[in-house]
Amino acid sequence: ASQWAPRVRRADVRVGACEIKALPVRVHSSNTEWWLWWVPLPHVGGKPRQYFEFVVAVDSRACAGVANP
């Protein structure tokens, strides 16, 4: 599993000419393959995978971050 992804809290974002430093980021993680790895049999499933989604919200007209995306 990724060590850095769950710790992300802020990101620098550029949308066109708008650039915002240290914009708050929400991190969502999931494992859609849980049924493949919970069974303790070596021949069932593959490597466990974890997926991360990073959410930021930007008002590009105001060139500002939007609270609570």
N, CA, C and O atoms as a MOPAC input file, in Angstrom:
PM7 MOZYME 1SCF
protein

 N      0.84000 1    -1.18700 1     0.00000 1
 C      0.00000 1     0.00000 1     0.00000 1
 C      0.87800 1     1.24000 1     0.00000 1
 O      2.01000 1     1.22100 1     0.48200 1
 N      0.34800 1     2.29100 1    -0.53600 1
 C      1.07200 1     3.55100 1    -0.58400 1
 C      1.25700 1     4.10900 1     0.81800 1
 O      0.32600 1     4.10400 1     1.62300 1
 N      2.43300 1     4.57800 1     1.10100 1
 C      2.70200 1     5.17100 1     2.40800 1
 C      2.37800 1     6.66400 1     2.43900 1
 O      1.98500 1     7.18800 1     3.48200 1
 N      2.53800 1     7.35100 1     1.31200 1
 C      2.37700 1     8.80100 1     1.29500 1
 C      0.94000 1     9.24200 1     1.03900 1
 O      0.51900 1    10.27100 1     1.56800 1
 N      0.18100 1     8.50200 1     0.25300 1
 C     -1.15100 1     8.94700 1    -0.16600 1
 C     -2.10400 1     9.24700 1     0.99900 1
 O     -2.77000 1    10.28200 1     0.96000 1
 N     -2.20500 1     8.41200 1     2.01900 1
 C     -3.14100 1     8.72200 1     3.11000 1
 C     -2.73800 1     9.94400 1     3.93300 1
 O     -3.55100 1    10.48600 1     4.68100 1
 N     -1.48000 1    10.37900 1     3.79600 1
 C     -1.00100 1    11.51700 1     4.60200 1
 C     -1.14600 1    12.86200 1     3.89600 1
 O     -0.84100 1    13.90000 1     4.48400 1
 N     -1.60700 1    12.86200 1     2.64100 1
 C     -1.74400 1    14.11900 1     1.89600 1
 C     -2.80500 1    14.99300 1     2.56300 1
 O     -3.90700 1    14.52600 1     2.84900 1
 N     -2.47400 1    16.24500 1     2.80500 1
 C     -3.41500 1    17.19900 1     3.41500 1
 C     -3.57100 1    18.47100 1     2.59300 1
 O     -4.60700 1    19.13200 1     2.66700 1
 N     -2.55300 1    18.82000 1     1.80900 1
 C     -2.58000 1    20.04500 1     1.01600 1
 C     -1.88700 1    19.80300 1    -0.31700 1
 O     -1.03000 1    18.92800 1    -0.43700 1
 N     -2.27600 1    20.60400 1    -1.33100 1
 C     -1.66500 1    20.47600 1    -2.66100 1
 C     -1.58300 1    21.83900 1    -3.32100 1
 O     -2.40700 1    22.71800 1    -3.06900 1
 N     -0.58900 1    22.00200 1    -4.15800 1
 C     -0.48700 1    23.19400 1    -5.00100 1
 C     -1.24800 1    22.87200 1    -6.28700 1
 O     -1.01800 1    21.83600 1    -6.91200 1
 N     -2.16800 1    23.78100 1    -6.67800 1
 C     -3.06000 1    23.52600 1    -7.81100 1
 C     -2.97400 1    24.67900 1    -8.79800 1
 O     -2.91500 1    25.84400 1    -8.40400 1
 N     -2.96800 1    24.34100 1   -10.10400 1
 C     -2.99900 1    25.35500 1   -11.15100 1
 C     -4.14500 1    25.01700 1   -12.09400 1
 O     -4.22300 1    23.90600 1   -12.61800 1
 N     -5.03700 1    25.98900 1   -12.30600 1
 C     -6.14600 1    25.85900 1   -13.24900 1
 C     -6.03200 1    27.06400 1   -14.17800 1
 O     -6.38600 1    28.18100 1   -13.80000 1
 N     -5.53800 1    26.83300 1   -15.39100 1
 C     -5.29000 1    27.94900 1   -16.29600 1
 C     -4.25600 1    28.88600 1   -15.68500 1
 O     -3.17600 1    28.44500 1   -15.29300 1
 N     -4.58100 1    30.18000 1   -15.60100 1
 C     -3.67100 1    31.16200 1   -15.01800 1
 C     -3.79500 1    31.22700 1   -13.49700 1
 O     -2.98600 1    31.88100 1   -12.84000 1
 N     -4.78400 1    30.56500 1   -12.94000 1
 C     -5.01200 1    30.57400 1   -11.49800 1
 C     -4.10200 1    29.54700 1   -10.81900 1
 O     -4.11000 1    28.36800 1   -11.17600 1
 N     -3.32900 1    29.99900 1    -9.85000 1
 C     -2.45300 1    29.09400 1    -9.10700 1
 C     -2.69600 1    29.28900 1    -7.61700 1
 O     -2.64200 1    30.41100 1    -7.11400 1
 N     -2.96100 1    28.19800 1    -6.91900 1
 C     -3.25100 1    28.24700 1    -5.48600 1
 C     -2.27700 1    27.32000 1    -4.77300 1
 O     -2.14800 1    26.14900 1    -5.12900 1
 N     -1.60200 1    27.84300 1    -3.78000 1
 C     -0.65000 1    27.06100 1    -2.99200 1
 C     -1.33200 1    26.51300 1    -1.74600 1
 O     -2.18100 1    27.17800 1    -1.15300 1
 N     -0.96500 1    25.32000 1    -1.36000 1
 C     -1.40500 1    24.67600 1    -0.11200 1
 C     -2.92800 1    24.59700 1     0.01500 1
 O     -3.48100 1    24.88200 1     1.07700 1
 N     -3.59500 1    24.21400 1    -1.05900 1
 C     -5.04900 1    24.05100 1    -1.05200 1
 C     -5.39800 1    22.78300 1    -0.26000 1
 O     -4.79300 1    21.73700 1    -0.49300 1
 N     -6.35400 1    22.85500 1     0.66400 1
 C     -6.73200 1    21.65500 1     1.42300 1
 C     -7.24300 1    20.53900 1     0.51000 1
 O     -7.95300 1    20.78800 1    -0.46500 1
 N     -6.86900 1    19.31900 1     0.84600 1
 C     -7.21700 1    18.13600 1     0.05800 1
 C     -7.95800 1    17.14700 1     0.95100 1
 O     -7.55700 1    16.90800 1     2.09000 1
 N     -9.04100 1    16.57500 1     0.42900 1
 C     -9.70000 1    15.45400 1     1.12100 1
 C     -9.24200 1    14.16900 1     0.44900 1
 O     -9.20000 1    14.08000 1    -0.77800 1
 N     -8.90500 1    13.19000 1     1.25000 1
 C     -8.42500 1    11.90900 1     0.73300 1
 C     -9.45100 1    10.83600 1     1.05100 1
 O     -9.88300 1    10.68700 1     2.19400 1
 N     -9.83200 1    10.09100 1     0.02300 1
 C    -10.72800 1     8.94700 1     0.18900 1
 C     -9.93900 1     7.70800 1    -0.22500 1
 O     -9.24400 1     7.72000 1    -1.24100 1
 N    -10.04800 1     6.66300 1     0.54800 1
 C     -9.39900 1     5.41300 1     0.15800 1
 C    -10.43100 1     4.29700 1     0.13200 1
 O    -11.41100 1     4.31300 1     0.87600 1
 N    -10.18900 1     3.33100 1    -0.74000 1
 C    -11.08800 1     2.19500 1    -0.81900 1
 C    -10.31100 1     0.99100 1    -1.32000 1
 O     -9.20600 1     1.10900 1    -1.85000 1
 N    -10.91100 1    -0.14700 1    -1.13900 1
 C    -10.35000 1    -1.38100 1    -1.65600 1
 C    -11.51500 1    -2.15600 1    -2.24300 1
 O    -12.18300 1    -2.91200 1    -1.53800 1
 N    -11.75600 1    -1.97200 1    -3.51300 1
 C    -12.90300 1    -2.60600 1    -4.15300 1
 C    -12.69500 1    -4.10200 1    -4.36900 1
 O    -13.61800 1    -4.81000 1    -4.77400 1
 N    -11.50400 1    -4.57400 1    -4.10200 1
 C    -11.21000 1    -5.98800 1    -4.29800 1
 C    -11.14500 1    -6.73700 1    -2.96700 1
 O    -10.49100 1    -7.77700 1    -2.89400 1
 N    -11.79200 1    -6.25000 1    -1.92600 1
 C    -11.67500 1    -6.86300 1    -0.59700 1
 C    -12.03200 1    -8.33600 1    -0.60300 1
 O    -11.43900 1    -9.11600 1     0.14200 1
 N    -12.98100 1    -8.73100 1    -1.42100 1
 C    -13.40300 1   -10.12800 1    -1.43900 1
 C    -12.31600 1   -11.04700 1    -1.99300 1
 O    -12.35300 1   -12.25600 1    -1.76400 1
 N    -11.35000 1   -10.48600 1    -2.71900 1
 C    -10.28000 1   -11.32000 1    -3.26000 1
 C     -9.19800 1   -11.62400 1    -2.23700 1
 O     -8.53700 1   -12.65900 1    -2.32600 1
 N     -9.00800 1   -10.73700 1    -1.26600 1
 C     -7.87000 1   -10.94200 1    -0.38100 1
 C     -8.22900 1   -11.34800 1     1.03500 1
 O     -7.33200 1   -11.71700 1     1.79200 1
 N     -9.46900 1   -11.30200 1     1.42800 1
 C     -9.75400 1   -11.65500 1     2.81800 1
 C     -9.72200 1   -13.16000 1     3.04900 1
 O     -9.53800 1   -13.60200 1     4.18300 1
 N     -9.89800 1   -13.95700 1     1.99400 1
 C     -9.87300 1   -15.41200 1     2.12900 1
 C     -8.41700 1   -15.85700 1     2.25600 1
 O     -7.61300 1   -15.55700 1     1.37400 1
 N     -8.06000 1   -16.55700 1     3.31800 1
 C     -6.64400 1   -16.90300 1     3.54900 1
 C     -6.16700 1   -18.11800 1     2.76000 1
 O     -5.51400 1   -18.99900 1     3.31900 1
 N     -6.48200 1   -18.17500 1     1.48200 1
 C     -6.02700 1   -19.26500 1     0.63900 1
 C     -5.06200 1   -18.71800 1    -0.40500 1
 O     -5.36900 1   -17.71700 1    -1.05200 1
 N     -3.90400 1   -19.34800 1    -0.58400 1
 C     -2.90200 1   -18.79800 1    -1.50100 1
 C     -3.34500 1   -18.77400 1    -2.96300 1
 O     -2.82000 1   -17.97000 1    -3.73300 1
 N     -4.28200 1   -19.61500 1    -3.37200 1
 C     -4.66800 1   -19.66500 1    -4.78300 1
 C     -5.86700 1   -18.76300 1    -5.10100 1
 O     -6.32800 1   -18.73300 1    -6.24200 1
 N     -6.37300 1   -18.03600 1    -4.11200 1
 C     -7.54200 1   -17.18200 1    -4.33100 1
 C     -7.09100 1   -15.73000 1    -4.38800 1
 O     -6.40100 1   -15.25200 1    -3.48700 1
 N     -7.47900 1   -15.03500 1    -5.43900 1
 C     -7.24400 1   -13.59500 1    -5.53900 1
 C     -5.80500 1   -13.25500 1    -5.87800 1
 O     -4.94900 1   -14.13200 1    -6.00200 1
 N     -5.56300 1   -11.97300 1    -6.02300 1
 C     -4.23500 1   -11.46500 1    -6.31300 1
 C     -3.72900 1   -10.64300 1    -5.15400 1
 O     -4.12500 1   -10.84200 1    -4.00500 1
 N     -2.85000 1    -9.72100 1    -5.47100 1
 C     -2.32200 1    -8.84500 1    -4.43800 1
 C     -3.41000 1    -7.87100 1    -4.00200 1
 O     -4.16700 1    -7.37700 1    -4.83800 1
 N     -3.49800 1    -7.58800 1    -2.69900 1
 C     -4.48000 1    -6.59100 1    -2.26100 1
 C     -4.10200 1    -5.21700 1    -2.81000 1
 O     -2.92800 1    -4.84700 1    -2.84100 1
 N     -5.10200 1    -4.48000 1    -3.23600 1
 C     -4.87200 1    -3.14400 1    -3.78700 1
 C     -5.71800 1    -2.14800 1    -3.02000 1
 O     -6.82900 1    -2.45100 1    -2.58500 1
 N     -5.17100 1    -0.96200 1    -2.86300 1
 C     -5.91900 1     0.11000 1    -2.22600 1
 C     -5.91700 1     1.27700 1    -3.19600 1
 O     -4.88900 1     1.60900 1    -3.78600 1
 N     -7.08400 1     1.89900 1    -3.35400 1
 C     -7.24800 1     3.00400 1    -4.28800 1
 C     -7.45300 1     4.28700 1    -3.51800 1
 O     -8.12500 1     4.29900 1    -2.48600 1
 N     -6.87000 1     5.38400 1    -4.02100 1
 C     -6.98400 1     6.67800 1    -3.36900 1
 C     -7.57900 1     7.68600 1    -4.33400 1
 O     -7.26800 1     7.69500 1    -5.52500 1
 N     -8.44000 1     8.53100 1    -3.79400 1
 C     -9.03300 1     9.62600 1    -4.55800 1
 C     -8.74200 1    10.90600 1    -3.79000 1
 O     -8.96600 1    10.97900 1    -2.58200 1
 N     -8.24100 1    11.91400 1    -4.49700 1
 C     -7.93200 1    13.19800 1    -3.89300 1
 C     -8.92600 1    14.22200 1    -4.40100 1
 O     -9.12700 1    14.34600 1    -5.60900 1
 N     -9.55500 1    14.96300 1    -3.48300 1
 C    -10.59400 1    15.91800 1    -3.86000 1
 C    -10.16500 1    17.31900 1    -3.44600 1
 O     -9.83800 1    17.56700 1    -2.28500 1
 N    -10.17300 1    18.23100 1    -4.41700 1
 C     -9.96900 1    19.65400 1    -4.16100 1
 C    -11.08000 1    20.40100 1    -4.89000 1
 O    -11.61400 1    19.91300 1    -5.88500 1
 N    -11.41800 1    21.55800 1    -4.40200 1
 C    -12.44900 1    22.36300 1    -5.06500 1
 C    -11.89900 1    23.77100 1    -5.28800 1
 O    -11.36900 1    24.40600 1    -4.37700 1
 N    -12.04300 1    24.24000 1    -6.53900 1
 C    -11.49500 1    25.53800 1    -6.91600 1
 C    -12.56800 1    26.35900 1    -7.60800 1
 O    -13.24900 1    25.87600 1    -8.51300 1
 N    -12.71300 1    27.60400 1    -7.17400 1
 C    -13.53000 1    28.58000 1    -7.89700 1
 C    -12.55800 1    29.29200 1    -8.83300 1
 O    -11.83900 1    30.19500 1    -8.40800 1
 N    -12.53300 1    28.89000 1   -10.10500 1
 C    -11.51900 1    29.42100 1   -11.02400 1
 C    -11.76300 1    30.88600 1   -11.37500 1
 O    -10.81700 1    31.59300 1   -11.72200 1
 N    -12.99200 1    31.35200 1   -11.29400 1
 C    -13.25300 1    32.78300 1   -11.55900 1
 C    -12.65700 1    33.65800 1   -10.47100 1
 O    -12.09600 1    34.71600 1   -10.75700 1
 N    -12.77800 1    33.21300 1    -9.20700 1
 C    -12.23300 1    33.98000 1    -8.08700 1
 C    -10.78600 1    33.57900 1    -7.78500 1
 O    -10.12200 1    34.22100 1    -6.97100 1
 N    -10.29500 1    32.51700 1    -8.44000 1
 C     -8.98000 1    31.97000 1    -8.18200 1
 C     -8.80800 1    31.70900 1    -6.68300 1
 O     -7.87800 1    32.20400 1    -6.04600 1
 N     -9.73000 1    30.92100 1    -6.15000 1
 C     -9.71700 1    30.63100 1    -4.71200 1
 C    -10.19100 1    29.20900 1    -4.47500 1
 O    -10.95300 1    28.65100 1    -5.26500 1
 N     -9.73000 1    28.63800 1    -3.38600 1
 C    -10.20600 1    27.33300 1    -2.99000 1
 C    -11.61700 1    27.44900 1    -2.42000 1
 O    -11.99500 1    28.48500 1    -1.87300 1
 N    -12.37500 1    26.39400 1    -2.55300 1
 C    -13.73700 1    26.34500 1    -2.02100 1
 C    -13.72500 1    25.41900 1    -0.81500 1
 O    -13.20800 1    24.30500 1    -0.89000 1
 N    -14.28800 1    25.87200 1     0.29000 1
 C    -14.31200 1    25.07500 1     1.51900 1
 C    -15.23600 1    23.88100 1     1.37000 1
 O    -16.26400 1    23.96100 1     0.69700 1
 N    -14.87500 1    22.79300 1     1.98800 1
 C    -15.69200 1    21.57500 1     2.04500 1
 C    -16.15000 1    21.09100 1     0.67200 1
 O    -17.34100 1    21.12600 1     0.36400 1
 N    -15.20100 1    20.63800 1    -0.15400 1
 C    -15.57900 1    20.14200 1    -1.49400 1
 C    -16.46800 1    18.92200 1    -1.42000 1
 O    -16.87000 1    18.38700 1    -2.45300 1

